Amino acid sequence: MYANKVGNVVFAAITVILVAATLMLGQKSSGPSIKITTIPPAGEGNAHTTKLIGGVAHGDNLSYCKVVVYAHTDTWYVQPTTANPYTVIGSSGNWKTSTHPGAEYGALLVKSSFKPEEIGRASCRERV
């Protein structure tokens, strides 16, 4: 009789785990992500030239987030300017802004409270 009760408990536990796993697999991940889809051509830094950069962000609560874009020349510079570092995310998750030319580009999906800074190459790679 004891073995039968243990077997029923194990069977019930396995059933709960399988149902939970099935529900989780059917749900779309809501973790935040960002992708650059419009990439400007690489170029040497130039304070007088800008190009369009843009992409899409995914996740829950994007209304509380912004995008911070960086262009790399001799260091990673906030784009389009340090005075205007935040790019708004549209209701569909799309975002776009202007950037000065760089050898590389990066975009961060951040909380609205994030304070961007110019960062060196090594520190940028460490933060990713």
NORJOWO-V277343 format. One record per residue. N is the residue number from 1. PHI is phi in whole degrees, 0 to 359 (* if undefined). D_CENTER is the distance of its C-alpha to the mean C-alpha in whole Angstrom. Layout:
BEGIN
((N/PHI/D_CENTER) (N/PHI/D_CENTER))
END
This chain:
BEGIN
((1/*/55) (2/300/52) (3/298/51) (4/294/50) (5/295/49) (6/298/46) (7/299/46) (8/295/45) (9/295/42) (10/298/41) (11/300/41) (12/296/39) (13/296/36) (14/296/35) (15/298/35) (16/298/33) (17/297/31) (18/295/31) (19/295/30) (20/298/27) (21/296/26) (22/296/27) (23/295/25) (24/292/22) (25/294/22) (26/283/22) (27/269/19) (28/281/16) (29/297/13) (30/255/12) (31/296/9) (32/291/5) (33/208/3) (34/218/3) (35/219/7) (36/272/10) (37/248/13) (38/246/15) (39/250/16) (40/289/19) (41/295/22) (42/292/22) (43/194/24) (44/286/26) (45/306/25) (46/207/27) (47/292/27) (48/258/28) (49/242/26) (50/226/23) (51/227/21) (52/277/19) (53/228/15) (54/198/13) (55/181/10) (56/221/9) (57/243/6) (58/231/7) (59/137/9) (60/280/11) (61/60/12) (62/296/10) (63/294/13) (64/264/13) (65/242/10) (66/222/10) (67/248/8) (68/243/10) (69/257/11) (70/236/13) (71/239/16) (72/255/18) (73/236/22) (74/276/24) (75/208/21) (76/270/18) (77/252/18) (78/294/16) (79/240/16) (80/284/18) (81/210/20) (82/292/20) (83/285/22) (84/226/19) (85/275/16) (86/261/14) (87/247/13) (88/284/13) (89/261/11) (90/290/14) (91/298/16) (92/271/15) (93/95/11) (94/282/12) (95/215/12) (96/202/14) (97/200/16) (98/262/18) (99/219/18) (100/281/21) (101/300/22) (102/207/20) (103/282/21) (104/217/17) (105/227/14) (106/216/10) (107/222/8) (108/245/6) (109/265/4) (110/230/7) (111/291/10) (112/300/13) (113/277/15) (114/299/13) (115/251/16) (116/288/15) (117/213/17) (118/287/19) (119/225/18) (120/289/20) (121/303/19) (122/297/20) (123/292/18) (124/294/15) (125/296/15) (126/292/16) (127/280/13) (128/284/10))
END
